[in-house]
Structure formats: C-alpha cells, structure tokens
Amino acid sequence: MINAQFLLKLAVGTGFFAFVVFCVQRPHALVQRAAGMLLTFPLLNGVALVMTDTSQTALKVSTMMPMISFNGVMFLGFILNAERLARLRRPLSPLVLALAATLLWLAVKSADFALPPQWQARYIAAFGAVAVWLLVGFLPERTTGRGSSQPFWRTSNLVRCALFAAILFAILLIGQSPERSALTGQISAFPLPGLFALYVVSADPDKTPDERVQTLRQLRSTVLLGPIVAMAYVHLVWPHVGRYDWMRELLLLVVPAWIAALAVIFVLSATFGLMEKMRDSRVTPDAA
C-alpha cells in the first residue's frame, strides 16, 4: 500500500543516496581510489533491511548476499573490457547495457541462490581471499591523481538518483509482504546504479579514450573489495533489525553502519595509496 509513510521512506532513502553521490564525487585522490569499492556500497541493502517487512529478515539476507557478490563480478567484467568500450567511436547505448545487465541479473536470480546465516561469514572470507588474489596484479599503472570537480546537478547524477528511486520504490512495494522477502533481498542488490556509474566513466565526453581507460583501470584495482564491505555490512547489521520502528533503526543502526563502512573503504583507499607510493619509490633512475 502506498501511503504517506511509504512516500517518506522513498524520499529519505533517495535523499541519503543523493547525499552519498555528492560526497563521493570529490576530486581528492583518496576518493578516486575508493570509487571501485563504492560501486557496491550497501545503500539499497541497508534501506531494505529496515524499511521493509522484518519478520523474514534472515531469508531476505540469505538471497541478498549472493547477488552482492555477483554484482562485483559483473562490474569487474565490464571493466576488463574497458579499453574496447572506451575507444568506441559511438559509445555503447545505455539502454542496451541496461537490458543486458537486467537479463543477466534475472538469469542469476532465477537460480534462487540462498546463503544461510551459518555460512555467511565463511562465504565473505572465501570471497575476500579470491578478491585479494585477483587484485594483486590490478594496481593501476599510474599513480592515482586528483579527479576533476563536477557539479552535482548534472544529467548523469540525476539519472542515477532516478534509477535508485525506481529500484527503492520496487523494494518498498514488494517488501511489504513477508512472502516476498527472498525477492526483496535480491532486488536490493539490483546492479543498474553501479553499472550506470561505470557507463558514465566509459563514455565521458570530457576525457580522451586513454583517460577513460586509465580511470576504469583505477576502478578495477578495488572493485572486488566493495562486495566484501557490503556483505560484511549486511552480515553485521541484520541480526539487530526488527527491534524498533524503521526510523529509529535507520538513524541508530543503519546510518552509523554506513559511516563505518565508508571509513573502512577510505582506510583501504589510503592503503592502496601507500602501495602506489612504495611502487613508485622503487622506480630506478634509469626507468624514470
């Protein structure tokens, strides 16, 4: 049922998303390195935990977890094709990309993967081990520098907010029913907001093809760390859901956990920055 509380949840959730988009588009190198991890930041996941029916939270989370990790793999696949996509004379149509991603998501969703609570910590650890193994050789060739400052009220940001609001609308509507908790968890990991952000980078008209490729390669170095943070967030937050009303849990549980997740992401970004400096310091005078 769509009522005043439903619309309030929609407005609050979208407002948080817009605020995060504004904050993470700062040109500082620390933010630029963190961009890959922010593609799967658990905004929709956190909102789905407290703004939908909480009687079947364990089921909701069990279907949410596999889709979060799938998104990371999908984003990495997009980035690994970065050079070809960024050098296209005519950028790939966003509608074609959205349709392909949706069909792929539906194919994975149809398998109804579910991760029981007792397996979640081990799954996160295993995914983390694989992610670190894959990312060892993914440090960008160039040291990450400052990005360009862009106004928030540009078309791409407005489209991202509209996409988020549409997905959140579906989550809130479907999530009213306990019988649809599994579907609610899956939709909360719908990949289009993150994939659209990657598309914007790959088709940025203000950058040369080489600059677009380099930006995507910088995202590649951290993209698989994002799902680890998101899954850990969900794993730690969901056992405490359902004790109070949604607004109190949002402000006292979900938002502080978001801040903690951002802190972890920026610590990892700073660590990657140190790794870049150590690598650069080993460059011989002849190579320089």
PyMOL commands that set and color helices and strands:
alter all, ss='L'
color gray80, all
select helices_A, chain A and resi 4-24+29-38+43-51+57-80+82-86+94-109+117-135+155-174+178-187+192-202+209-220+225-240+246-281
alter helices_A, ss='H'
color red, helices_A
deselect
rebuild
show_as cartoon
